Every structure is written in C-alpha cells, then in structure tokens.
C-alpha cells in the first residue's frame, strides 16, 4: 500500500511539475505580450501627442495699403505697352516667316490683343 501511495504521490508530483512548467511557459508568454502591448501603448501615446500638438495659426495675409488706384493705372499702362509690343513682335515674326504685307498687318493686332489680354488677366508665362 505504501508503494502504491508513493507511486500515486510520485505521479502527482510529475503531473504538478508538468503543470508548473506549462504555467511558467504561459506566464512568460503573457509577460512578453504585456511588454509588447506596453511598447505599443507608448508608441500610440507619442503619436497622439504629435497629432495633438498645437501649432500657431498662420498670420493672415494683410491687404495692401490703398494707393488711390495708382497701381491699377500703372498696370493698365503695362498692359497697353505690352499689347503694342506684342503687335510689333507679331508683325516682325510674320515678316520673318515670309508672309506678305497684308497678312503681317492682319496678324499684328491679333498678337497685340493676345499680349494685352494675357497681361490684363495677369497670366504668368
């Protein structure tokens, strides 16, 4: 009876050791996962802080001081002179292409008008 009892007790010790090893393995796994999750939480907190960082609002664009329409008059003259320059340039371009005088005279105002409109619309080329 003693040997049966010792045998059962030995079996219980073996089973308990197996359970202890299994539990120890699970504990290590859970500790590893917990460490990983803590790292992930820290990363997410840092990312949250980066997104929540308040940056100063950009300064609003100040309108230009009123000059009584002077800049508009200057711009109007720029458009007129540019239109005349476009007409002259178109005339000489047509002449260079070997077109007859009538065609040169017809195309010059169109080139001038195009230059005037481009300047008037303030298109940057």
Residue, then its C-alpha position, 0 to 999 in steps of 0.5 A: x500500500x505504501x508503494x502504491x501511495x508513493x507511486x500515486x504521490x510520485x505521479x502527482x508530483x510529475x503531473x504538478x511539475x508538468x503543470x508548473x512548467x506549462x504555467x511558467x511557459x504561459x506566464x512568460x508568454x503573457x509577460x512578453x505580450x504585456x511588454x509588447x502591448x506596453x511598447x505599443x501603448x507608448x508608441x500610440x501615446x507619442x503619436x497622439x501627442x504629435x497629432x495633438x500638438x498645437x501649432x500657431x495659426x498662420x498670420x493672415x495675409x494683410x491687404x495692401x495699403x490703398x494707393x488711390x488706384x495708382x497701381x491699377x493705372x500703372x498696370x493698365x499702362x503695362x498692359x497697353x505697352x505690352x499689347x503694342x509690343x506684342x503687335x510689333x513682335x507679331x508683325x516682325x515674326x510674320x515678316x520673318x516667316x515670309x508672309x506678305x504685307x497684308x497678312x503681317x498687318x492682319x496678324x499684328x493686332x491679333x498678337x497685340x490683343x493676345x499680349x494685352x489680354x494675357x497681361x490684363x488677366x495677369x497670366x504668368x508665362 
